[in-house]
């Protein structure tokens, strides 16, 4: 009996070890039902760990747009990003984030995104769709790419409010199809309000701004105190601005 018990214990220990070694994405099969909350406006899904945030990224990028779903950050999250542990942006051009992400005044730190792939959109979010909202969030880190590059989101068609970024946002993409760079977002076709950037924003190609590189929407009550650098390699479309590289700015 004692021998059988030892074998059972060893088997259980092995299963637990294998589970612990699985990547976060492999453990996210039950997302978002594994989160606290129901996902409604009055009872949002609660995200408190880097693993849960990564599971949201995988969930959206797998084709779940999260429309009419609400997420709330309940703890500060340190992503501890580096070359060997890079962040995968939430949403992309094919699968846009259409839900509501409430940062709840919390901070996501040590975001690290870099890619040499042409057209790769870099940011905490890759693409916020027209029904998407990101609010009340602080982000710090290093964001680089060969596509649209933004600290909060690479592209925005929805609403970004009360967010700020600190760190570095840079695009070194040189092509006949130059991309934009912004401290909050590179390309805006939605609404950005009450946001700020204190990070360094650099673009070796075209439009660059502390808040948004190319604005086709509304930018109100936003401010930039970060260093903005652009070479305007394609001067026929390029512009270097303090808050907005190209397009109108409403408010300060």
Backbone as numpy.savetxt, mean C-alpha at the origin, in Angstrom:
# Nx Ny Nz CAx CAy CAz Cx Cy Cz
1.73 -48.60 26.22 0.91 -47.40 26.22 1.77 -46.14 26.22
2.83 -46.19 27.04 3.72 -45.05 27.12 4.40 -44.79 25.78
4.76 -45.87 25.08 5.41 -45.76 23.76 4.45 -45.13 22.74
3.19 -45.59 22.78 2.18 -45.05 21.85 1.96 -43.56 22.11
1.90 -43.18 23.39 1.70 -41.76 23.73 2.84 -40.92 23.21
4.07 -41.43 23.34 5.24 -40.69 22.86 5.17 -40.50 21.35
4.74 -41.54 20.63 4.64 -41.44 19.17 3.58 -40.43 18.77
2.45 -40.42 19.47 1.38 -39.46 19.19 1.85 -38.04 19.44
2.57 -37.87 20.55 3.08 -36.53 20.88 4.06 -36.05 19.82
4.94 -36.96 19.36 5.92 -36.60 18.34 5.23 -36.21 17.03
4.16 -36.94 16.70 3.42 -36.63 15.47 2.77 -35.26 15.56
2.15 -34.97 16.71 1.52 -33.67 16.90 2.53 -32.54 16.85
3.68 -32.77 17.44 4.75 -31.78 17.43 5.22 -31.50 16.01
5.32 -32.55 15.20 5.75 -32.40 13.81 4.74 -31.59 13.01
3.46 -31.86 13.22 2.41 -31.10 12.53 2.47 -29.63 12.91
2.64 -29.37 14.21 2.73 -27.98 14.67 3.92 -27.27 14.07
5.05 -27.97 13.96 6.25 -27.37 13.39 6.06 -27.05 11.91
5.45 -27.97 11.18 5.20 -27.73 9.76 4.28 -26.54 9.58
3.24 -26.44 10.40 2.32 -25.32 10.32 3.02 -24.00 10.59
3.90 -24.00 11.58 4.62 -22.77 11.94 5.54 -22.31 10.83
6.06 -23.28 10.04 6.98 -22.93 8.98 6.29 -22.55 7.68
4.98 -22.76 7.61 4.27 -22.37 6.40 4.28 -20.87 6.23
4.41 -20.36 5.00 4.33 -18.93 4.78 2.97 -18.41 5.18
2.91 -17.09 5.46 1.66 -16.48 5.89 0.57 -16.68 4.86
0.95 -16.65 3.58 -0.05 -16.78 2.53 -0.70 -18.16 2.57
0.07 -19.18 2.95 -0.48 -20.53 3.00 -1.45 -20.69 4.16
-1.29 -19.87 5.20 -2.16 -19.96 6.36 -3.38 -19.06 6.24
-3.54 -18.38 5.09 -4.58 -17.38 4.94 -5.80 -17.90 4.19
-5.93 -19.22 4.08 -7.02 -19.79 3.30 -8.38 -19.41 3.85
-8.48 -19.17 5.17 -9.76 -18.85 5.78 -9.96 -17.34 5.95
-9.15 -16.55 5.28 -9.30 -15.09 5.35 -10.51 -14.68 4.53
-11.32 -13.69 4.98 -11.19 -12.92 6.22 -11.99 -13.48 7.39
-12.61 -14.67 7.23 -13.47 -15.19 8.29 -12.72 -15.44 9.59
-11.39 -15.56 9.50 -10.59 -15.81 10.71 -10.38 -14.54 11.53
-10.71 -13.38 10.96 -10.52 -12.11 11.67 -11.68 -11.85 12.62
-11.40 -11.07 13.65 -12.47 -10.58 14.51 -13.29 -9.56 13.71
-14.59 -9.51 13.95 -15.47 -8.61 13.24 -16.22 -9.32 12.12
-17.26 -8.64 11.63 -18.08 -9.21 10.56 -17.82 -8.56 9.21
-17.05 -7.47 9.19 -16.76 -6.79 7.94 -17.78 -5.72 7.59
-18.77 -5.51 8.45 -19.75 -4.45 8.23 -19.21 -3.12 8.74
-19.87 -2.03 8.35 -19.41 -0.70 8.74 -19.34 -0.55 10.27
-20.31 -1.11 10.97 -20.34 -0.99 12.43 -19.50 -2.03 13.15
-19.01 -3.01 12.43 -18.22 -4.09 13.04 -17.16 -4.56 12.03
-16.19 -3.68 11.74 -15.21 -4.00 10.69 -14.31 -5.18 11.05
-13.77 -5.83 10.03 -12.74 -6.84 10.26 -11.55 -6.15 10.91
-10.98 -6.78 11.94 -9.88 -6.18 12.69 -8.55 -6.81 12.28
-7.63 -5.95 11.90 -6.28 -6.38 11.50 -5.28 -5.87 12.52
-4.50 -6.79 13.09 -3.57 -6.40 14.15 -2.14 -6.90 13.92
-1.92 -7.73 12.89 -0.59 -8.31 12.67 -0.16 -8.16 11.21
1.13 -8.27 10.98 1.67 -8.22 9.62 1.14 -9.39 8.79
0.95 -10.54 9.42 0.45 -11.71 8.71 -0.98 -11.48 8.22
-1.80 -10.86 9.04 -3.17 -10.57 8.63 -3.21 -9.54 7.51
-2.31 -8.55 7.57 -2.24 -7.55 6.51 -1.80 -8.18 5.19
-0.84 -9.10 5.27 -0.38 -9.81 4.08 -1.49 -10.70 3.51
-2.30 -11.26 4.39 -3.42 -12.08 3.94 -4.44 -11.23 3.19
-4.64 -9.99 3.63 -5.53 -9.08 2.90 -4.98 -8.82 1.50
-3.68 -8.61 1.40 -3.05 -8.39 0.10 -3.30 -9.57 -0.82
-3.05 -10.77 -0.32 -3.25 -11.97 -1.14 -4.71 -12.12 -1.54
-5.61 -11.85 -0.60 -7.04 -12.00 -0.83 -7.51 -11.08 -1.97
-7.08 -9.83 -1.94 -7.47 -8.89 -2.99 -6.82 -9.25 -4.31
-5.55 -9.56 -4.27 -4.82 -9.87 -5.52 -5.28 -11.18 -6.15
-5.95 -12.02 -5.37 -6.52 -13.25 -5.91 -7.87 -13.01 -6.59
-8.36 -11.76 -6.52 -9.59 -11.43 -7.23 -10.78 -11.05 -6.38
-10.58 -10.86 -5.08 -11.66 -10.45 -4.18 -11.54 -8.95 -3.92
-12.44 -8.15 -4.48 -12.25 -6.70 -4.43 -12.64 -6.07 -3.09
-13.31 -6.82 -2.21 -13.70 -6.35 -0.87 -14.70 -5.20 -0.90
-15.45 -5.05 -1.99 -16.45 -3.99 -2.06 -17.48 -4.17 -0.96
-17.81 -3.06 -0.28 -18.76 -3.05 0.84 -18.24 -3.80 2.06
-16.93 -4.07 2.09 -16.31 -4.68 3.26 -15.42 -3.65 3.96
-15.38 -3.72 5.28 -14.66 -2.74 6.09 -13.58 -3.41 6.92
-12.39 -2.80 6.91 -11.25 -3.31 7.66 -10.73 -2.18 8.55
-10.31 -2.54 9.74 -9.77 -1.55 10.68 -8.48 -2.06 11.30
-7.48 -1.20 11.30 -6.20 -1.53 11.94 -6.34 -1.29 13.43
-6.00 -2.28 14.24 -6.17 -2.15 15.68 -4.84 -2.05 16.43
-3.73 -2.27 15.72 -2.41 -2.15 16.32 -1.45 -1.54 15.30
-0.38 -0.90 15.79 0.71 -0.52 14.89 1.37 -1.79 14.37
1.77 -1.76 13.11 2.38 -2.95 12.49 3.75 -2.60 11.92
4.75 -3.37 12.32 6.09 -3.24 11.77 6.29 -4.37 10.76
6.41 -4.01 9.48 6.55 -5.02 8.43 7.97 -5.57 8.34
8.95 -4.87 8.95 10.34 -5.35 8.95 10.82 -5.72 7.55
10.49 -4.89 6.57 10.80 -5.21 5.19 12.28 -5.09 4.84
12.71 -5.93 3.90 14.07 -5.87 3.38 14.10 -6.58 2.03
15.28 -6.72 1.43 15.39 -7.32 0.11 14.85 -8.75 0.07
14.95 -9.43 1.19 14.50 -10.82 1.24 13.08 -10.98 1.75
12.48 -9.88 2.16 11.12 -9.93 2.71 10.37 -8.68 2.26
10.00 -8.66 0.98 9.37 -7.49 0.40 7.85 -7.57 0.48
7.26 -6.40 0.54 5.81 -6.29 0.62 5.19 -6.45 -0.77
4.07 -7.16 -0.85 3.27 -7.24 -2.07 2.11 -6.27 -1.94
2.04 -5.24 -2.79 0.99 -4.23 -2.66 -0.42 -4.82 -2.69
-1.32 -4.18 -1.96 -2.71 -4.61 -1.90 -3.45 -4.09 -3.13
-3.85 -4.99 -4.01 -4.56 -4.59 -5.22 -3.62 -4.31 -6.37
-4.14 -4.45 -7.58 -3.37 -4.16 -8.79 -4.33 -3.71 -9.89
-3.81 -3.48 -11.07 -4.66 -2.96 -12.14 -5.78 -3.92 -12.53
-5.54 -5.19 -12.34 -6.55 -6.20 -12.67 -7.53 -6.40 -11.53
-7.02 -6.35 -10.30 -7.85 -6.58 -9.12 -7.67 -5.40 -8.16
-8.56 -4.42 -8.26 -8.46 -3.21 -7.45 -9.13 -3.39 -6.09
-8.58 -2.70 -5.08 -9.19 -2.73 -3.75 -10.39 -1.79 -3.74
-11.57 -2.33 -3.46 -12.80 -1.55 -3.49 -13.46 -1.44 -2.12
-12.77 -1.86 -1.08 -13.32 -1.81 0.26 -12.91 -0.55 1.00
-13.11 -0.56 2.32 -12.71 0.55 3.20 -11.67 0.06 4.18
-10.53 0.72 4.19 -9.45 0.39 5.12 -9.24 1.58 6.04
-9.59 1.40 7.30 -9.48 2.45 8.32 -8.21 2.20 9.14
-7.23 3.08 8.98 -5.99 2.93 9.73 -6.15 3.21 11.21
-7.26 3.87 11.59 -7.59 4.06 13.00 -6.50 4.83 13.74
-5.78 5.70 13.00 -4.71 6.49 13.61 -3.43 5.71 13.87
-3.35 4.49 13.37 -2.18 3.63 13.60 -1.11 3.84 12.53
0.03 3.18 12.75 1.17 3.31 11.85 1.61 1.95 11.32
1.88 1.90 10.02 2.53 0.75 9.40 3.95 1.19 9.06
4.94 0.58 9.70 6.32 1.01 9.54 7.16 -0.03 8.81
8.31 0.41 8.32 9.27 -0.44 7.60 8.64 -1.17 6.41
7.77 -0.44 5.71 7.29 -0.93 4.42 8.46 -0.98 3.45
8.59 -2.06 2.71 9.69 -2.18 1.75 9.17 -2.82 0.47
9.17 -2.03 -0.60 8.73 -2.52 -1.90 9.74 -2.06 -2.94
10.26 -2.96 -3.73 11.14 -2.57 -4.83 11.03 -3.62 -5.93
11.00 -3.15 -7.16 10.89 -4.08 -8.28 11.52 -3.47 -9.53
12.20 -4.29 -10.30 12.78 -3.86 -11.56 11.87 -4.20 -12.74
10.71 -4.80 -12.44 9.78 -5.16 -13.50 9.11 -3.91 -14.06
9.16 -3.72 -15.36 8.54 -2.58 -16.01 7.03 -2.62 -15.78
6.48 -1.49 -15.34 5.05 -1.40 -15.12 4.57 -1.90 -13.78
5.48 -2.35 -12.90 5.08 -2.83 -11.58 4.72 -1.64 -10.70
3.49 -1.64 -10.17 3.01 -0.54 -9.34 3.37 -0.78 -7.88
4.07 0.18 -7.27 4.61 -0.01 -5.93 3.95 0.93 -4.92
3.63 0.40 -3.75 3.06 1.16 -2.65 2.53 0.19 -1.62
2.02 0.70 -0.50 1.33 -0.19 0.43 0.13 -0.82 -0.29
-0.60 0.02 -1.01 -1.64 -0.43 -1.92 -1.14 -0.26 -3.34
-1.51 -1.19 -4.22 -1.14 -1.06 -5.61 -2.17 -0.28 -6.39
-3.46 -0.53 -6.08 -4.53 0.16 -6.80 -5.77 0.23 -5.92
-6.21 1.46 -5.62 -7.47 1.69 -4.91 -8.52 2.03 -5.96
-9.57 1.21 -6.06 -10.62 1.42 -7.05 -11.56 2.54 -6.65
-12.50 2.85 -7.53 -13.37 4.00 -7.33 -14.29 3.85 -6.12
-14.54 2.65 -5.66 -15.34 2.43 -4.45 -14.46 2.25 -3.21
-13.16 2.33 -3.38 -12.23 2.09 -2.28 -11.92 3.32 -1.45
-11.66 3.10 -0.17 -11.30 4.18 0.76 -10.16 3.72 1.66
-9.16 4.58 1.81 -8.09 4.36 2.78 -7.99 5.63 3.61
-8.04 5.50 4.94 -8.09 6.71 5.77 -7.36 6.50 7.09
-7.00 7.65 7.69 -6.45 7.68 9.05 -5.28 6.73 9.25
-4.30 6.81 8.34 -3.19 5.86 8.34 -1.86 6.58 8.14
-0.86 6.18 8.92 0.52 6.64 8.73 1.35 5.48 8.22
2.20 5.76 7.23 3.06 4.74 6.64 4.48 5.27 6.56
5.45 4.45 6.90 6.86 4.82 6.72 7.59 3.66 6.07
8.59 4.01 5.24 9.35 2.95 4.61 10.02 3.37 3.32
10.37 2.38 2.52 11.07 2.58 1.25 10.26 1.94 0.14
9.88 2.75 -0.85 9.06 2.28 -1.95 9.73 2.64 -3.26
10.04 1.65 -4.07 10.71 1.88 -5.35 10.10 0.96 -6.39
10.10 1.40 -7.65 9.55 0.54 -8.68 9.76 1.10 -10.07
9.44 0.30 -11.04 9.56 0.69 -12.44 8.18 0.91 -13.06
7.25 1.38 -12.24 5.91 1.71 -12.70 5.41 2.88 -11.90
4.11 2.94 -11.63 3.57 3.96 -10.75 4.04 3.69 -9.32
4.51 4.72 -8.64 5.09 4.54 -7.31 4.51 5.58 -6.35
3.91 5.12 -5.26 3.35 6.02 -4.25 3.48 5.42 -2.86
3.62 6.28 -1.86 3.82 5.78 -0.50 2.61 5.06 0.06
1.42 5.64 -0.11 0.20 4.99 0.36 -0.34 4.05 -0.69
-0.49 4.55 -1.92 -0.99 3.71 -3.01 -0.36 4.14 -4.33
-0.03 3.18 -5.17 0.53 3.53 -6.48 -0.50 4.29 -7.31
-1.75 3.85 -7.27 -2.82 4.49 -8.05 -4.06 4.64 -7.18
-4.79 5.74 -7.40 -6.01 5.97 -6.63 -7.14 6.47 -7.51
-8.25 5.72 -7.50 -9.48 6.16 -8.15 -10.56 6.42 -7.10
-10.27 6.12 -5.84 -11.24 6.24 -4.77 -10.96 7.43 -3.88
-10.86 7.15 -2.58 -10.69 8.22 -1.60 -9.56 7.87 -0.63
-8.61 8.80 -0.50 -7.54 8.70 0.49 -7.64 9.93 1.37
-7.78 9.75 2.68 -7.93 10.90 3.57 -7.18 10.68 4.87
-6.67 11.78 5.42 -6.01 11.78 6.73 -4.89 10.75 6.81
-4.10 10.68 5.75 -2.95 9.75 5.71 -1.66 10.53 5.58
-0.57 9.95 6.03 0.73 10.59 5.84 1.79 9.53 5.58
2.81 9.98 4.86 3.92 9.09 4.52 5.24 9.73 4.89
6.17 8.92 5.39 7.55 9.35 5.64 8.48 8.25 5.18
9.62 8.64 4.66 10.58 7.67 4.15 11.05 8.06 2.77
11.08 7.09 1.85 11.58 7.31 0.50 10.64 6.70 -0.53
10.33 7.49 -1.56 9.57 7.01 -2.71 10.38 7.37 -3.95
10.71 6.37 -4.77 11.60 6.65 -5.90 11.25 5.77 -7.11
11.32 6.37 -8.28 11.17 5.63 -9.53 12.35 5.98 -10.42
13.07 4.97 -10.89 14.20 5.18 -11.78 13.91 4.61 -13.16
12.65 4.58 -13.49 12.20 3.99 -14.75 12.43 4.96 -15.90
13.14 4.54 -16.90 13.37 5.36 -18.08 12.87 4.60 -19.30
11.83 5.13 -19.93 11.19 4.44 -21.03 10.44 5.42 -21.89
9.93 4.96 -23.01 9.05 5.78 -23.83 7.69 5.94 -23.18
7.42 5.15 -22.15 6.17 5.25 -21.41 6.49 5.57 -19.95
6.89 6.81 -19.65 7.32 7.17 -18.30 6.18 7.10 -17.30
6.54 6.85 -16.04 5.58 6.72 -14.96 5.68 7.91 -14.01
4.70 8.01 -13.11 4.62 9.12 -12.16 4.97 8.64 -10.75
5.33 9.60 -9.90 5.71 9.29 -8.53 5.11 10.33 -7.59
4.56 9.88 -6.46 4.03 10.80 -5.47 4.19 10.25 -4.06
4.31 11.14 -3.09 4.47 10.70 -1.71 3.26 9.95 -1.20
2.06 10.36 -1.61 0.83 9.65 -1.23 0.42 8.68 -2.34
0.32 9.18 -3.58 0.01 8.32 -4.71 0.63 8.88 -5.98
0.93 8.02 -6.92 1.54 8.50 -8.16 0.49 9.08 -9.09
-0.68 8.42 -9.15 -1.73 8.82 -10.08 -3.05 8.90 -9.33
-3.71 10.04 -9.42 -4.98 10.23 -8.71 -6.09 10.60 -9.66
-7.14 9.79 -9.63 -8.35 10.07 -10.40 -9.54 10.15 -9.45
-9.23 10.12 -8.15 -10.26 10.17 -7.13 -10.12 11.40 -6.27
-10.14 11.19 -4.95 -10.08 12.29 -3.99 -8.99 12.02 -2.95
-8.17 13.05 -2.71 -7.16 12.99 -1.65 -7.35 14.22 -0.77
-7.51 14.01 0.53 -7.75 15.15 1.43 -7.05 14.96 2.75
-6.59 16.09 3.31 -5.98 16.12 4.64 -4.82 15.14 4.78
-4.02 15.05 3.72 -2.86 14.15 3.74 -1.56 14.95 3.73
-0.49 14.32 4.17 0.80 15.01 4.19 1.93 14.04 3.87
3.01 14.59 3.36 4.21 13.81 3.07 5.43 14.52 3.63
6.27 13.78 4.33 7.54 14.32 4.81 8.70 13.51 4.25
8.40 12.59 3.34 9.43 11.73 2.77 10.10 12.34 1.56
11.18 11.72 1.13 11.91 12.11 -0.08 11.26 11.43 -1.28
10.91 12.24 -2.29 10.23 11.71 -3.47 11.07 12.05 -4.70
11.46 11.02 -5.46 12.37 11.20 -6.59 11.86 10.45 -7.81
11.96 11.11 -8.96 11.59 10.47 -10.21 12.59 10.87 -11.29
13.18 9.90 -11.92 14.15 10.18 -12.99 13.47 10.24 -14.35
12.14 10.21 -14.36 11.44 10.15 -15.64 10.54 11.35 -15.86
9.38 11.41 -15.20 8.42 12.47 -15.52 7.78 13.05 -14.27
6.46 13.06 -14.14 5.77 13.83 -13.09 6.08 13.32 -11.69
6.34 14.27 -10.79 6.66 13.93 -9.42 6.12 15.01 -8.49
5.49 14.61 -7.38 4.96 15.56 -6.42 4.96 14.98 -5.02
4.97 15.84 -4.03 4.98 15.38 -2.65 3.72 14.62 -2.27
2.60 15.01 -2.85 1.34 14.31 -2.60 1.01 13.38 -3.76
0.97 13.91 -4.99 0.62 13.10 -6.16 1.43 13.54 -7.37
1.86 12.57 -8.18 2.63 12.90 -9.38 1.76 13.45 -10.48
0.67 12.77 -10.78 -0.24 13.18 -11.85 -1.66 13.19 -11.29
-2.25 14.38 -11.16 -3.57 14.51 -10.55 -4.64 14.77 -11.60
-5.61 13.87 -11.68 -6.77 14.05 -12.55 -8.05 14.12 -11.72
-7.89 14.22 -10.39 -9.04 14.26 -9.49 -8.99 15.48 -8.59
-9.31 15.28 -7.30 -9.34 16.38 -6.33 -8.29 16.15 -5.25
-7.53 17.21 -4.97 -6.55 17.19 -3.88 -6.82 18.41 -3.02
-7.22 18.20 -1.76 -7.60 19.31 -0.89 -6.92 19.20 0.47
-6.52 20.37 0.98 -5.96 20.47 2.32 -4.83 19.48 2.58
-3.93 19.38 1.61 -2.78 18.49 1.74 -1.50 19.32 1.79
-0.45 18.76 2.37 0.80 19.51 2.50 1.99 18.60 2.31
3.08 19.18 1.82 4.32 18.45 1.63 5.47 19.22 2.25
6.30 18.55 3.04 7.52 19.17 3.55 8.73 18.30 3.21
8.53 17.31 2.34 9.62 16.46 1.92 10.37 17.02 0.74
11.55 16.47 0.48 12.39 16.89 -0.64 11.89 16.21 -1.91
11.62 17.02 -2.95 11.10 16.52 -4.22 12.15 16.73 -5.29
12.48 15.66 -6.03 13.50 15.74 -7.08 13.00 15.07 -8.34
13.12 15.77 -9.47 12.74 15.19 -10.75 13.62 15.72 -11.86
13.96 14.87 -12.80 14.83 15.29 -13.90 14.05 15.70 -15.14
12.75 15.37 -15.16 11.90 15.72 -16.31 12.52 15.28 -17.62
12.89 14.02 -17.67 13.52 13.50 -18.87 12.61 13.62 -20.09
11.29 13.53 -19.87 10.33 13.70 -20.95 9.59 15.02 -20.73
10.21 16.09 -21.16 9.71 17.42 -20.83 8.36 17.74 -21.45
7.97 17.01 -22.49 6.69 17.30 -23.10 5.52 16.88 -22.22
5.75 15.95 -21.29 4.68 15.52 -20.39 5.07 15.72 -18.93
6.29 16.07 -18.66 6.78 16.06 -17.29 6.55 17.35 -16.54
6.55 17.23 -15.21 6.45 18.39 -14.34 6.93 18.02 -12.97
7.59 18.94 -12.29 8.06 18.70 -10.93 7.40 19.71 -10.02
6.61 19.26 -9.05 5.89 20.17 -8.17 6.11 19.85 -6.72
5.74 20.78 -5.85 5.88 20.56 -4.42 4.87 19.52 -3.94
3.58 19.78 -4.18 2.57 18.82 -3.77 2.02 18.02 -4.94
1.86 18.66 -6.10 1.31 17.99 -7.28 2.25 18.21 -8.46
2.68 17.13 -9.09 3.55 17.26 -10.25 2.84 17.80 -11.46
1.66 17.23 -11.75 0.85 17.69 -12.88 -0.60 17.65 -12.48
-1.33 18.74 -12.77 -2.74 18.82 -12.40 -2.95 19.88 -11.35
-4.20 20.09 -10.97 -4.56 21.17 -10.06 -4.51 20.75 -8.61
-4.22 21.72 -7.74 -4.22 21.51 -6.29 -5.23 22.48 -5.67
-6.15 21.95 -4.88 -7.12 22.78 -4.19 -6.75 22.81 -2.72
-6.75 24.00 -2.12 -6.31 24.11 -0.74 -4.83 24.39 -0.70
-4.19 24.06 0.42 -2.78 24.38 0.54 -1.91 23.28 -0.05
